[in-house]
């Protein structure tokens, strides 16, 4: 076991028809299927799609950090 940790960041884009929070949860849940040791995220951009004067879709860009195994 190392006395330090090394991380890698990946950029993800989550989407939801319901909310910004759901868009974040969707991105993290999908990433967790293939990335191990996910430990944190930061939202870097939020946007949405408007249809007929109403919010139709939320989209959130986030960076997620995961620890490199054995670091």
N, CA, C and O atoms as CSV, one atom per row, in Angstrom:
chain,resi,resn,atom,element,x,y,z
A,1,UNK,N,N,0.853,-1.192,0.000
A,1,UNK,CA,C,0.000,0.000,0.000
A,1,UNK,C,C,0.881,1.231,0.000
A,1,UNK,O,O,1.831,1.318,0.778
A,2,UNK,N,N,0.583,2.157,-0.840
A,2,UNK,CA,C,1.345,3.390,-0.969
A,2,UNK,C,C,0.944,4.399,0.104
A,2,UNK,O,O,-0.163,4.336,0.639
A,3,UNK,N,N,1.851,5.333,0.418
A,3,UNK,CA,C,1.525,6.381,1.384
A,3,UNK,C,C,0.994,7.635,0.691
A,3,UNK,O,O,0.893,8.691,1.315
A,4,UNK,N,N,0.659,7.527,-0.577
A,4,UNK,CA,C,0.083,8.641,-1.326
A,4,UNK,C,C,-0.961,8.091,-2.302
A,4,UNK,O,O,-1.024,6.886,-2.543
A,5,UNK,N,N,-1.767,8.978,-2.851
A,5,UNK,CA,C,-2.778,8.578,-3.829
A,5,UNK,C,C,-2.574,9.357,-5.115
A,5,UNK,O,O,-2.221,10.536,-5.089
A,6,UNK,N,N,-2.798,8.698,-6.230
A,6,UNK,CA,C,-2.750,9.316,-7.549
A,6,UNK,C,C,-4.146,9.184,-8.150
A,6,UNK,O,O,-4.769,8.125,-8.079
A,7,UNK,N,N,-4.623,10.271,-8.740
A,7,UNK,CA,C,-5.969,10.295,-9.300
A,7,UNK,C,C,-5.936,10.619,-10.786
A,7,UNK,O,O,-4.985,11.222,-11.284
A,8,UNK,N,N,-6.970,10.218,-11.470
A,8,UNK,CA,C,-7.187,10.593,-12.859
A,8,UNK,C,C,-8.563,11.229,-12.936
A,8,UNK,O,O,-9.481,10.815,-12.228
A,9,UNK,N,N,-8.714,12.237,-13.793
A,9,UNK,CA,C,-10.011,12.887,-13.985
A,9,UNK,C,C,-10.540,12.553,-15.371
A,9,UNK,O,O,-9.791,12.498,-16.346
A,10,UNK,N,N,-11.837,12.332,-15.434
A,10,UNK,CA,C,-12.518,12.141,-16.716
A,10,UNK,C,C,-13.682,13.122,-16.779
A,10,UNK,O,O,-14.249,13.497,-15.753
A,11,UNK,N,N,-14.025,13.526,-17.979
A,11,UNK,CA,C,-15.160,14.436,-18.155
A,11,UNK,C,C,-16.368,13.623,-18.578
A,11,UNK,O,O,-16.287,12.786,-19.477
A,12,UNK,N,N,-17.488,13.878,-17.920
A,12,UNK,CA,C,-18.735,13.171,-18.186
A,12,UNK,C,C,-19.832,14.186,-18.477
A,12,UNK,O,O,-19.771,15.323,-18.011
A,13,UNK,N,N,-20.816,13.783,-19.233
A,13,UNK,CA,C,-21.994,14.612,-19.457
A,13,UNK,C,C,-23.215,13.757,-19.142
A,13,UNK,O,O,-23.473,12.747,-19.796
A,14,UNK,N,N,-23.960,14.185,-18.127
A,14,UNK,CA,C,-25.173,13.478,-17.741
A,14,UNK,C,C,-26.387,14.267,-18.182
A,14,UNK,O,O,-26.328,15.490,-18.307
A,15,UNK,N,N,-27.480,13.576,-18.416
A,15,UNK,CA,C,-28.700,14.268,-18.827
A,15,UNK,C,C,-29.907,13.672,-18.112
A,15,UNK,O,O,-29.885,12.534,-17.642
A,16,UNK,N,N,-30.956,14.480,-18.047
A,16,UNK,CA,C,-32.188,14.048,-17.384
A,16,UNK,C,C,-33.336,14.936,-17.838
A,16,UNK,O,O,-33.143,16.121,-18.112
A,17,UNK,N,N,-34.508,14.372,-17.914
A,17,UNK,CA,C,-35.715,15.160,-18.170
A,17,UNK,C,C,-36.276,15.735,-16.875
A,17,UNK,O,O,-37.160,16.591,-16.902
A,18,UNK,N,N,-35.759,15.262,-15.737
A,18,UNK,CA,C,-36.319,15.614,-14.437
A,18,UNK,C,C,-35.612,16.769,-13.735
A,18,UNK,O,O,-36.259,17.737,-13.335
A,19,UNK,N,N,-34.272,16.677,-13.580
A,19,UNK,CA,C,-33.563,17.683,-12.792
A,19,UNK,C,C,-32.053,17.643,-13.036
A,19,UNK,O,O,-31.518,16.699,-13.616
A,20,UNK,N,N,-31.392,18.700,-12.571
A,20,UNK,CA,C,-29.937,18.752,-12.618
A,20,UNK,C,C,-29.358,17.632,-11.754
A,20,UNK,O,O,-28.406,16.963,-12.156
A,21,UNK,N,N,-29.928,17.433,-10.579
A,21,UNK,CA,C,-29.444,16.392,-9.683
A,21,UNK,C,C,-29.537,15.008,-10.322
A,21,UNK,O,O,-28.621,14.196,-10.192
A,22,UNK,N,N,-30.634,14.747,-11.005
A,22,UNK,CA,C,-30.768,13.460,-11.701
A,22,UNK,C,C,-29.735,13.325,-12.808
A,22,UNK,O,O,-29.217,12.231,-13.032
A,23,UNK,N,N,-29.428,14.403,-13.498
A,23,UNK,CA,C,-28.410,14.365,-14.545
A,23,UNK,C,C,-27.056,13.984,-13.955
A,23,UNK,O,O,-26.312,13.205,-14.550
A,24,UNK,N,N,-26.736,14.537,-12.780
A,24,UNK,CA,C,-25.485,14.193,-12.094
A,24,UNK,C,C,-25.499,12.723,-11.696
A,24,UNK,O,O,-24.543,11.995,-11.961
A,25,UNK,N,N,-26.583,12.288,-11.060
A,25,UNK,CA,C,-26.691,10.891,-10.627
A,25,UNK,C,C,-26.575,9.935,-11.816
A,25,UNK,O,O,-25.919,8.898,-11.717
A,26,UNK,N,N,-27.205,10.280,-12.932
A,26,UNK,CA,C,-27.146,9.421,-14.118
A,26,UNK,C,C,-25.716,9.285,-14.634
A,26,UNK,O,O,-25.285,8.185,-14.980
A,27,UNK,N,N,-24.980,10.392,-14.687
A,27,UNK,CA,C,-23.602,10.355,-15.176
A,27,UNK,C,C,-22.723,9.502,-14.266
A,27,UNK,O,O,-21.954,8.668,-14.744
A,28,UNK,N,N,-22.840,9.712,-12.956
A,28,UNK,CA,C,-22.014,8.965,-12.004
A,28,UNK,C,C,-22.366,7.477,-12.016
A,28,UNK,O,O,-21.475,6.628,-12.004
A,29,UNK,N,N,-23.645,7.165,-12.040
A,29,UNK,CA,C,-24.069,5.757,-12.037
A,29,UNK,C,C,-23.556,5.024,-13.271
A,29,UNK,O,O,-23.102,3.884,-13.177
A,30,UNK,N,N,-23.627,5.673,-14.414
A,30,UNK,CA,C,-23.165,5.033,-15.656
A,30,UNK,C,C,-21.648,4.877,-15.642
A,30,UNK,O,O,-21.134,3.834,-16.047
A,31,UNK,N,N,-20.922,5.899,-15.182
A,31,UNK,CA,C,-19.461,5.827,-15.119
A,31,UNK,C,C,-19.010,4.741,-14.151
A,31,UNK,O,O,-18.011,4.065,-14.396
A,32,UNK,N,N,-19.742,4.572,-13.050
A,32,UNK,CA,C,-19.369,3.581,-12.041
A,32,UNK,C,C,-19.458,2.148,-12.558
A,32,UNK,O,O,-18.895,1.233,-11.957
A,33,UNK,N,N,-20.154,1.955,-13.656
A,33,UNK,CA,C,-20.242,0.614,-14.242
A,33,UNK,C,C,-18.911,0.171,-14.833
A,33,UNK,O,O,-18.642,-1.028,-14.913
A,34,UNK,N,N,-18.066,1.130,-15.254
A,34,UNK,CA,C,-16.798,0.750,-15.885
A,34,UNK,C,C,-15.557,1.342,-15.217
A,34,UNK,O,O,-14.440,0.921,-15.519
A,35,UNK,N,N,-15.731,2.308,-14.319
A,35,UNK,CA,C,-14.589,2.902,-13.625
A,35,UNK,C,C,-14.598,2.490,-12.161
A,35,UNK,O,O,-15.622,2.599,-11.486
A,36,UNK,N,N,-13.478,2.026,-11.680
A,36,UNK,CA,C,-13.361,1.643,-10.268
A,36,UNK,C,C,-12.758,2.797,-9.479
A,36,UNK,O,O,-12.066,3.648,-10.039
A,37,UNK,N,N,-13.017,2.820,-8.206
A,37,UNK,CA,C,-12.427,3.777,-7.268
A,37,UNK,C,C,-12.842,5.218,-7.522
A,37,UNK,O,O,-12.073,6.136,-7.239
A,38,UNK,N,N,-14.055,5.437,-8.057
A,38,UNK,CA,C,-14.553,6.812,-8.197
A,38,UNK,C,C,-14.649,7.415,-6.802
A,38,UNK,O,O,-15.175,6.787,-5.883
A,39,UNK,N,N,-14.137,8.644,-6.645
A,39,UNK,CA,C,-14.125,9.231,-5.310
A,39,UNK,C,C,-14.708,10.629,-5.225
A,39,UNK,O,O,-15.110,11.034,-4.135
A,40,UNK,N,N,-14.778,11.389,-6.306
A,40,UNK,CA,C,-15.308,12.755,-6.222
A,40,UNK,C,C,-15.739,13.240,-7.601
A,40,UNK,O,O,-15.388,12.652,-8.625
A,41,UNK,N,N,-16.508,14.326,-7.602
A,41,UNK,CA,C,-16.895,14.965,-8.862
A,41,UNK,C,C,-17.019,16.458,-8.643
A,41,UNK,O,O,-17.193,16.927,-7.518
A,42,UNK,N,N,-16.927,17.200,-9.743
A,42,UNK,CA,C,-17.157,18.643,-9.725
A,42,UNK,C,C,-17.973,19.013,-10.958
A,42,UNK,O,O,-17.659,18.583,-12.068
A,43,UNK,N,N,-19.005,19.800,-10.764
A,43,UNK,CA,C,-19.834,20.265,-11.878
A,43,UNK,C,C,-19.127,21.446,-12.529
A,43,UNK,O,O,-18.775,22.415,-11.857
A,44,UNK,N,N,-18.922,21.362,-13.840
A,44,UNK,CA,C,-18.218,22.440,-14.536
A,44,UNK,C,C,-19.119,23.217,-15.499
A,44,UNK,O,O,-18.771,24.317,-15.927
A,45,UNK,N,N,-20.266,22.648,-15.835
A,45,UNK,CA,C,-21.168,23.336,-16.760
A,45,UNK,C,C,-22.578,22.769,-16.608
A,45,UNK,O,O,-22.767,21.565,-16.439
A,46,UNK,N,N,-23.544,23.652,-16.671
A,46,UNK,CA,C,-24.940,23.240,-16.619
A,46,UNK,C,C,-25.680,23.911,-17.761
A,46,UNK,O,O,-25.505,25.107,-17.996
A,47,UNK,N,N,-26.492,23.168,-18.462
A,47,UNK,CA,C,-27.287,23.742,-19.548
A,47,UNK,C,C,-28.568,22.929,-19.693
A,47,UNK,O,O,-28.739,21.887,-19.061
A,48,UNK,N,N,-29.438,23.416,-20.517
A,48,UNK,CA,C,-30.699,22.719,-20.716
A,48,UNK,C,C,-31.261,22.958,-22.100
A,48,UNK,O,O,-30.769,23.791,-22.861
A,49,UNK,N,N,-32.281,22.221,-22.399
A,49,UNK,CA,C,-32.966,22.291,-23.683
A,49,UNK,C,C,-34.370,22.821,-23.432
A,49,UNK,O,O,-35.065,22.350,-22.532
A,50,UNK,N,N,-34.780,23.789,-24.219
A,50,UNK,CA,C,-36.099,24.409,-24.053
A,50,UNK,C,C,-36.996,24.016,-25.218
A,50,UNK,O,O,-36.586,24.084,-26.377
A,51,UNK,N,N,-38.212,23.607,-24.909
A,51,UNK,CA,C,-39.213,23.274,-25.920
A,51,UNK,C,C,-40.506,23.985,-25.547
A,51,UNK,O,O,-41.007,23.828,-24.434
A,52,UNK,N,N,-41.040,24.759,-26.467
A,52,UNK,CA,C,-42.297,25.478,-26.246
A,52,UNK,C,C,-42.289,26.307,-24.955
A,52,UNK,O,O,-43.271,26.336,-24.214
A,53,UNK,N,N,-41.177,26.967,-24.708
A,53,UNK,CA,C,-41.084,27.853,-23.553
A,53,UNK,C,C,-40.917,27.180,-22.207
A,53,UNK,O,O,-41.060,27.830,-21.171
A,54,UNK,N,N,-40.617,25.882,-22.198
A,54,UNK,CA,C,-40.430,25.160,-20.944
A,54,UNK,C,C,-39.164,24.308,-21.006
A,54,UNK,O,O,-38.725,23.906,-22.083
A,55,UNK,N,N,-38.589,24.042,-19.843
A,55,UNK,CA,C,-37.404,23.189,-19.781
A,55,UNK,C,C,-37.804,21.769,-20.150
A,55,UNK,O,O,-38.697,21.185,-19.535
A,56,UNK,N,N,-37.140,21.220,-21.156
A,56,UNK,CA,C,-37.446,19.865,-21.607
A,56,UNK,C,C,-36.383,18.866,-21.173
A,56,UNK,O,O,-36.662,17.675,-21.029
A,57,UNK,N,N,-35.161,19.355,-20.966
A,57,UNK,CA,C,-34.056,18.447,-20.665
A,57,UNK,C,C,-32.958,19.211,-19.947
A,57,UNK,O,O,-32.676,20.358,-20.295
A,58,UNK,N,N,-32.336,18.596,-18.951
A,58,UNK,CA,C,-31.192,19.162,-18.247
A,58,UNK,C,C,-29.947,18.401,-18.679
A,58,UNK,O,O,-29.988,17.188,-18.884
A,59,UNK,N,N,-28.843,19.123,-18.815
A,59,UNK,CA,C,-27.576,18.495,-19.174
A,59,UNK,C,C,-26.481,19.106,-18.308
A,59,UNK,O,O,-26.373,20.328,-18.207
A,60,UNK,N,N,-25.670,18.256,-17.687
A,60,UNK,CA,C,-24.628,18.703,-16.771
A,60,UNK,C,C,-23.299,18.074,-17.177
A,60,UNK,O,O,-23.191,16.856,-17.318
A,61,UNK,N,N,-22.296,18.921,-17.362
A,61,UNK,CA,C,-20.938,18.439,-17.601
A,61,UNK,C,C,-20.224,18.419,-16.265
A,61,UNK,O,O,-20.248,19.399,-15.520
A,62,UNK,N,N,-19.590,17.300,-15.967
A,62,UNK,CA,C,-18.856,17.213,-14.713
A,62,UNK,C,C,-17.547,16.482,-14.916
A,62,UNK,O,O,-17.389,15.711,-15.863
A,63,UNK,N,N,-16.618,16.731,-14.026
A,63,UNK,CA,C,-15.359,16.002,-13.998
A,63,UNK,C,C,-15.412,15.088,-12.793
A,63,UNK,O,O,-15.745,15.514,-11.687
A,64,UNK,N,N,-15.084,13.834,-13.014
A,64,UNK,CA,C,-15.085,12.853,-11.940
A,64,UNK,C,C,-13.655,12.363,-11.743
A,64,UNK,O,O,-12.925,12.126,-12.705
A,65,UNK,N,N,-13.275,12.218,-10.490
A,65,UNK,CA,C,-11.937,11.740,-10.183
A,65,UNK,C,C,-11.986,10.329,-9.636
A,65,UNK,O,O,-12.843,9.989,-8.821
A,66,UNK,N,N,-11.061,9.521,-10.094
A,66,UNK,CA,C,-10.947,8.178,-9.537
A,66,UNK,C,C,-9.494,7.900,-9.188
A,66,UNK,O,O,-8.565,8.383,-9.835
A,67,UNK,N,N,-9.338,7.108,-8.145
A,67,UNK,CA,C,-7.997,6.785,-7.659
A,67,UNK,C,C,-7.403,5.660,-8.503
A,67,UNK,O,O,-8.062,4.660,-8.790
A,68,UNK,N,N,-6.153,5.846,-8.890
A,68,UNK,CA,C,-5.428,4.793,-9.599
A,68,UNK,C,C,-5.210,3.639,-8.614
A,68,UNK,O,O,-4.767,3.855,-7.486
A,69,UNK,N,N,-5.517,2.436,-9.041
A,69,UNK,CA,C,-5.407,1.268,-8.156
A,69,UNK,C,C,-4.008,1.160,-7.558
A,69,UNK,O,O,-3.007,1.412,-8.229
A,70,UNK,N,N,-3.961,0.787,-6.302
A,70,UNK,CA,C,-2.720,0.584,-5.547
A,70,UNK,C,C,-1.908,1.854,-5.338
A,70,UNK,O,O,-0.713,1.782,-5.051
A,71,UNK,N,N,-2.540,3.018,-5.477
A,71,UNK,CA,C,-1.800,4.257,-5.192
A,71,UNK,C,C,-2.306,4.847,-3.882
A,71,UNK,O,O,-1.822,5.892,-3.449
